[in-house]
Amino acid sequence: MFKKISLFAIHSGLIRWLYYLVRFYFLFCRLSVTNDASLLQRLSRHEPLIVSIWHQRILAILPYSPRFAHYSPSVMISRSRDGELVAQLFSCMNFHPVRGSSSRGGKGALSSLIQELQEHPAVVHVVDGPRGPRGIIKPGLITLGQRSGAPIFPISASASRAWILNSWDRCLIPKPFSTIHISWGAPIFIPPDLDPENFERMRLDVQNRMLSLQQEQDARLGWYTLFE
């Protein structure tokens, strides 16, 4: 059903109306943001950075994303049909979609993201998308940080009340009148020269930091098993 609806929306030019509907929906939620000072300072100086987020929390950050529209961040989105809908939706938010994923066109998209960082100060990378496994960082994030020299800023997002979809990522959708909590982790710099062993060690280290950041936030709000 969702695929039929998304296909109809794409071909009928309804994405912008969907965007306005999503904006209206999130007017009924509150935002609480912590630890963003370092990131905002870097953006104000137009110094490049990489935002890393779990696929599970993409919808939860939508009401927060307009704060960064001025910087026109780039974001890697899959080449699938569902990815087309998401790409058009992000375009409405003044984000710049770069099409590709770990399974289709990933290398080319990764190179494009590195080039994008020369013109745009921010790149958003969904670390375990588009097919998972949930909670496992793909190597592309580490390669992006390694080749660009830009620090990785992990972001966590949760909600006081939410629906959890029965999807591979267990997507979290904040309920109306809930409070959406956004928190930023400390920046992570990836060394430019890593042998395979240290590359994997760094990938696991970033993965553990991102999981800890998200799970600590979830636990404060009563969510305990969203990554199991």
N, C-alpha and C positions, 0 to 999 in steps of 0.2 A: 504494500500500500504506500509506504513512504517513498519508494522509488518512483511509483507512478505520479505521486504528488510533486516530487522534486523535478521530474522530467517535464511535467505540465508547467511548473513555475518557471523553469529555464526558458522554455520555448514561447511562453506567453508574456514574457517581460514583467513578471510579477515580483522579481527579486527585491526591487527597491521598496515595494509595498510591504514585503515580508520584513525587510530591514526596519521600516517604520513601526511595524507591528511588534517586533522584538524590542525596539526602543521603548514603546509604550508599555509593554509587559514589565520591563525592568524598572519602570517608574514606581512600581509598587514594592520595590526592594530597597533596602538601605545598604550603603557601602561603608566598610571599615578598612582602612589601609594603614599598614605599618611598614617601617624600615625602607622607605622609598627615597630617602634623602640622597644617598650615594648615587643611585641611578639617575635621579633628576638632575643632579649637578653635572654628571657626565654628559647627559643629553643636552643640557644648556650650553655646554662647551663644544657640542657637535663632535664628541669623541665616540667612536663606534663601540657598540656592545651587542651581545646576543642574549635574547630572552629565551629561557628554556622552560617548557611547560608540559605537563602530562596531557595526553589526548582526552583523558577522563574529565578534565576541568576546562575545556575550551568554552563551553557554554557559560560557565560560571564567571568567566572574565569579560564577557561581552559588554556588560554595563560599565566596565572600567576602561575598556579600550578607547573610547572617544577622547580621553585625556591625552592620548598619544597621536591623534590624527594629524596634528600639526607637523609631526616629524615624518609622516608617510612611511611607516615601517614596512619592510618586506617580510613576507611569510611564505614558507614552502607549503604547497597544497597539492595533493595527489592529482593525477590525471584522470581519475575515475569520473563517472557521471555525477556521483554525489559530491566529488571534489569540485566540479564545475559550479554547483550551487553555492558551496562554501566560498569559492573564489569570488563569485559575483557579490556575495554578501559582504566579504571583507573589502571589496572595492568600494562598496557604498560607505564604508567607514574610513575611506581614504588610506587603506592599507594597500600595499603593492603585492599581488599574488605572483609567486614564482612556481610554475607547475612542475611537479616531479615528486618522487617519494623513494623510499628505500627499495621498492619493488619495481618501479617504472620511472626511468629517467632521472634517477637519483644523482648520478655523477655530474650530469650536465646542470641540474638544478643547484647542486652544491657549489659548483663553479660560479653560477650566476649569483648566488647569495654572497659569495666573497666579493664579486664585483659590485654588488648592490651596496655593500658596506663602504665603498668609496664615495657613494653619492648620498646615501641615507644613513643616519647615525644608528639605526636599530634594525635588527633582524629577529624575527620570532621563529623559533624552531620547536615543533611538536616532537618530543624526543622518542616516543614509542609508537608513533602512528605510521601509516594509517591502519595497520592490521595487527599490531601488537608483536609479541606478547605484552600484556599489560604490566607496567612497572619495570620494563627492561629498556634501558637506553640503547638506541642504535649507535653504531660507531660514527655516523655522520656528524653528530654534535661535537665530538672530540676533534674530528678532522677539521671542522669549520673553525673551531677555536684555535687549533694548531696553525692552520694556514693563514688565517686572518689576523691573528694576534689580538683580537678583541676579547675582552673578558666575558664570561658567561654569568648572567644574573638569573638564578632560579626563582621562579614565582610559584607560590602556592595559593590556591583558592578553594574556599569551602563555604558552607552556608549553614545557618542555624536550623533551617528546615529545608528538605529537598526531596525530590523523587530520584530514584536510582533506576536507570534503564536496564533491561535484560539484554545488554549488548556485550561484545567482547571486552570493551573497556569499562563497563559499568558506569556509563556516563552520568554525571551528577547535574541535575537541573534544579536550581533554586526555586522554591515555592514563593508565590506572592506574599508580601509582608514579612519575608525572612530578611535576615541580615547576611550579606555576602562579605566574607572576610578575605582580604587580600594581604599577603605578606611576602616580602622579598628576602632572599638569602644573600649572604655575603658574596661578592664577585669571585669567580674562579678563573684563574689564568692557566692556560694550557701551554706547557713548554713546546717550543717549535720542533725540537729534536727528540723523538721518542722511538725506541726500538719496540718491536711487537709486544714484548712482555710488559714494558712500562706503559705502553699505550693501553693495554687491557687493564692494568692496575689503575690508571687514571680514569678509564671509563667506569670501572666499578666504584671508584671513590666519588665521582660526580653523581652516579646513580644512587649511592647510599646517602649522600647529602640531600639530594632531591627527595628521596623517600622519607628521610627523617624529618625534613622541613614540612612536608605535606602531612605525614602521619601525626606529628605533634600537634599541628593545627586541627586536624580532624578529631583527635582525641579530646581536645578542649571543648569540642562541639558535640561530642557523643557518637562520632563515627569511628569504628574500629577495624572494619574488615574490608574496606573498599579496594585494597590491593591484593587480597588473598585469592 
